[in-house]
Amino acid sequence: MALSMEEQRILTQIEVRLSEDDPRLAHRLARLGAPRRRARTAALAAAAVIVVLAAIGAAVAAAAL
C-alpha cells in the first residue's frame, strides 16, 4: 500500500530526526532492508535461469523432432 504525501512527509521527518538523535541506530535500521533485497534479487535471478533453461530445453526437443 502506498503512503499518502502527508504520510511520506511525516515518515521523512521521523527518519531525519532519528538520524540526528541517534546516527548509529539509524544506520543499523537502514541496513535491515538490505538482505531482503538481495534475497529477492537472488530469487528472481534463479527464476530467470530456470525459464531460460526451460526455453533451451524446449528448443532442443523441437529441433530433435
LUMFIRO-545511 format. One record per residue: x, y, z of N, C-alpha, C in turn; residue number from 0. Coordinates in pm, whole numbers. Each point is the difference from the previous one (the first is absolute). Example, Ala and Ser with C-alpha at 12.3 -4.5 7.8 and 13.67 -1.06 7.14 Angstrom:
// LUMFIRO-545511
(atom (1319, -569, 780), (-89, 119, 0), (90, 120, 0), 0)
(atom (-35, 105, -72), (82, 119, 6), (-77, 109, 73), 1)
END
This chain:
// LUMFIRO-545511
(atom (84, -116, 0), (-84, 116, 0), (90, 124, 0), 0)
(atom (-27, 89, -89), (80, 122, -11), (-39, 99, 109), 1)
(atom (97, 78, 42), (-25, 104, 100), (-51, 126, -68), 2)
(atom (-84, 73, 71), (-44, 129, -52), (116, 99, 10), 3)
(atom (-14, 111, -64), (106, 102, 4), (26, 45, 144), 4)
(atom (-107, 16, 78), (13, 44, 139), (71, -107, 83), 5)
(atom (-38, -126, -21), (65, -109, 73), (148, -10, -37), 6)
(atom (31, 17, -128), (139, -5, -45), (80, 115, 62), 7)
(atom (-61, 118, 8), (68, 115, 61), (29, -26, 147), 8)
(atom (-98, -55, 71), (18, -31, 142), (109, -105, 20), 9)
(atom (-2, -103, -84), (102, -104, 9), (139, 56, -25), 10)
(atom (12, 88, -97), (129, 63, -28), (47, 82, 119), 11)
(atom (-91, 73, 64), (36, 77, 119), (49, -91, 112), 12)
(atom (-68, -111, 19), (42, -95, 104), (138, -54, -30), 13)
(atom (26, -35, -126), (131, -53, -39), (110, 103, 24), 14)
(atom (-27, 125, -36), (100, 107, 18), (28, 19, 149), 15)
(atom (-105, 5, 81), (20, 19, 145), (75, -117, 61), 16)
(atom (-31, -121, -42), (72, -116, 50), (147, 8, -37), 17)
(atom (28, 38, -124), (139, 13, -44), (76, 103, 83), 18)
(atom (-70, 107, 36), (64, 105, 81), (18, -45, 144), 19)
(atom (-101, -67, 57), (4, -39, 140), (91, -119, 27), 20)
(atom (-5, -101, -87), (77, -121, 22), (48, -55, -135), 21)
(atom (111, 54, -52), (47, -40, -132), (33, -150, -10), 22)
(atom (53, -57, 108), (33, -143, -4), (-124, -85, -18), 23)
(atom (-104, 30, 76), (-125, -75, -12), (-61, 20, -138), 24)
(atom (1, 120, -50), (-55, 27, -133), (73, -81, -106), 25)
(atom (132, -8, 12), (80, -77, -95), (-34, -149, 9), 26)
(atom (-12, -50, 121), (-33, -142, 18), (-139, -31, -54), 27)
(atom (-95, 87, 24), (-135, -22, -51), (-5, 7, -153), 28)
(atom (79, 89, -58), (4, 13, -146), (54, -127, -65), 29)
(atom (88, -69, 71), (60, -121, -55), (-93, -121, 9), 30)
(atom (-107, 8, 77), (-89, -115, 16), (-67, -42, -131), 31)
(atom (-32, 94, -86), (-66, -33, -125), (91, -59, -105), 32)
(atom (130, 18, 12), (94, -43, -103), (-2, -151, -25), 33)
(atom (3, -85, 103), (1, -144, -28), (-125, -47, -75), 34)
(atom (-114, 60, 29), (-123, -39, -70), (10, 31, -149), 35)
(atom (58, 114, -30), (14, 36, -142), (93, -97, -70), 36)
(atom (109, -39, 67), (92, -96, -61), (-69, -135, -20), 37)
(atom (-77, -43, 98), (-69, -128, -11), (-102, 4, -113), 38)
(atom (-72, 111, -12), (-98, 12, -108), (70, 1, -135), 39)
(atom (112, 69, -11), (75, 3, -125), (51, -138, -35), 40)
(atom (50, -74, 99), (49, -135, -25), (-114, -91, -45), 41)
(atom (-116, 13, 61), (-115, -82, -39), (-44, 31, -142), 42)
(atom (-3, 127, -35), (-37, 38, -137), (102, -49, -101), 43)
(atom (127, 6, 35), (105, -49, -89), (-13, -151, -20), 44)
(atom (-28, -73, 108), (-18, -144, -9), (-120, -34, -88), 45)
(atom (-108, 74, 16), (-118, -23, -84), (30, 28, -147), 46)
(atom (77, 103, -25), (36, 33, -139), (85, -111, -61), 47)
(atom (93, -55, 78), (84, -109, -49), (-87, -122, -33), 48)
(atom (-96, -30, 87), (-88, -115, -24), (-81, 20, -128), 49)
(atom (-51, 120, -21), (-77, 29, -122), (87, -15, -124), 50)
(atom (121, 52, 6), (92, -10, -115), (33, -146, -28), 51)
(atom (30, -78, 105), (31, -142, -19), (-120, -75, -58), 52)
(atom (-120, 32, 44), (-120, -64, -54), (-17, 35, -148), 53)
(atom (26, 125, -35), (-11, 41, -141), (103, -72, -85), 54)
(atom (122, -13, 50), (106, -71, -75), (-39, -147, -15), 55)
(atom (-51, -60, 108), (-44, -139, -7), (-110, -20, -102), 56)
(atom (-95, 93, -3), (-110, -11, -97), (52, 16, -142), 57)
(atom (95, 90, -21), (56, 21, -134), (77, -123, -46), 58)
(atom (76, -60, 91), (76, -121, -35), (-96, -115, -31), 59)
(atom (-105, -13, 81), (-98, -107, -25), (-70, 21, -133), 60)
(atom (-33, 123, -33), (-68, 28, -128), (93, -25, -117), 61)
(atom (130, 27, 18), (96, -21, -108), (24, -149, -23), 62)
(atom (-17, -81, 103), (24, -143, -13), (-114, -69, -74), 63)
(atom (-113, 64, -12), (-114, -61, -69), (24, 10, -145), 64)
END
